[in-house]
């Protein structure tokens, strides 16, 4: 984010609420982008399971097995997103910051 039009070289705040708010805003932006990527990855994993056959070839006759697979997908998607995912986080952050 370029703040040069807002402040001249001697007027850039080094502390105070404006700077503290920027750090919190950046963290919220990064968290939102990571959560979006995790949701996208979870949906991709869900779709990859297909219709009647379960994930990795196991049938989905039991509700508990289906629930366990959904939870595993959620955790896998979150872990992938936390490790960089498929690289969407910088683009999502840029888009959200421009709003």
C-alpha positions as CSV (number, residue, x, y, z in Angstrom):
1,X,0.0,0.0,0.0
2,X,1.5,3.3,-1.0
3,X,0.9,6.1,1.5
4,X,3.1,8.7,-0.1
5,X,0.1,10.8,-1.4
6,X,-1.2,11.0,2.2
7,X,1.9,12.1,4.0
8,X,5.0,14.0,3.2
9,X,8.3,12.4,4.2
10,X,8.4,14.2,7.6
11,X,4.8,13.6,8.5
12,X,4.5,9.8,8.4
13,X,3.3,8.7,11.8
14,X,5.7,6.3,13.6
15,X,3.4,5.4,16.5
16,X,-0.1,6.0,17.9
17,X,-3.5,4.8,16.9
18,X,-3.0,5.1,13.1
19,X,0.0,2.8,13.1
20,X,-1.5,0.4,15.6
21,X,-4.7,0.2,13.5
22,X,-2.6,-0.5,10.4
23,X,-1.1,-3.6,12.0
24,X,-4.4,-4.9,13.2
25,X,-6.0,-4.3,9.8
26,X,-3.2,-6.1,8.0
27,X,-3.5,-9.1,10.3
28,X,-7.3,-9.2,9.8
29,X,-6.8,-8.9,6.1
30,X,-4.3,-11.8,6.1
31,X,-6.6,-13.9,8.3
32,X,-9.6,-13.3,6.0
33,X,-7.6,-14.2,2.9
34,X,-6.3,-17.4,4.5
35,X,-9.8,-18.4,5.7
36,X,-11.1,-17.8,2.1
37,X,-8.4,-20.0,0.7
38,X,-9.1,-22.7,3.3
39,X,-12.8,-22.6,2.4
40,X,-12.0,-22.9,-1.3
41,X,-9.6,-25.8,-0.7
42,X,-12.2,-27.6,1.5
43,X,-14.8,-27.3,-1.2
44,X,-12.3,-28.6,-3.8
45,X,-11.6,-31.6,-1.6
46,X,-15.3,-32.2,-1.0
47,X,-16.0,-32.2,-4.8
48,X,-13.0,-34.5,-5.4
49,X,-14.7,-37.1,-3.2
50,X,-17.3,-37.6,-5.9
51,X,-20.8,-38.9,-5.5
52,X,-21.5,-42.4,-4.1
53,X,-18.0,-43.6,-3.4
54,X,-16.1,-42.2,-0.5
55,X,-12.8,-40.5,-0.3
56,X,-9.9,-42.9,-1.0
57,X,-12.3,-45.6,-2.2
58,X,-14.2,-46.1,1.1
59,X,-17.9,-46.3,0.9
60,X,-20.0,-43.7,2.8
61,X,-22.6,-45.9,4.3
62,X,-22.3,-44.6,7.8
63,X,-23.0,-41.0,8.9
64,X,-20.1,-41.1,11.4
65,X,-17.6,-42.0,8.7
66,X,-19.0,-39.2,6.5
67,X,-18.7,-36.7,9.4
68,X,-15.1,-37.8,10.1
69,X,-14.2,-37.4,6.5
70,X,-15.7,-33.9,6.4
71,X,-13.7,-32.9,9.5
72,X,-10.5,-34.4,8.0
73,X,-11.1,-32.3,4.9
74,X,-11.6,-29.2,6.9
75,X,-8.4,-29.7,8.9
76,X,-6.4,-30.6,5.7
77,X,-7.7,-27.5,3.9
78,X,-6.8,-25.3,6.9
79,X,-3.3,-26.8,7.2
80,X,-2.7,-26.3,3.4
81,X,-3.9,-22.7,3.6
82,X,-1.7,-22.0,6.6
83,X,1.4,-23.4,4.7
84,X,0.8,-21.2,1.7
85,X,-2.0,-23.1,0.0
86,X,-2.3,-22.6,-3.7
87,X,-1.0,-19.0,-3.6
88,X,-4.2,-17.1,-3.5
89,X,-3.7,-15.2,-0.3
90,X,-1.6,-12.3,-1.7
91,X,-4.2,-11.7,-4.5
92,X,-7.2,-11.9,-2.1
93,X,-5.4,-9.5,0.3
94,X,-4.7,-7.0,-2.5
95,X,-8.4,-7.2,-3.7
96,X,-9.7,-6.7,-0.1
97,X,-7.3,-3.8,0.5
98,X,-8.5,-2.0,-2.5
99,X,-12.1,-1.9,-1.2
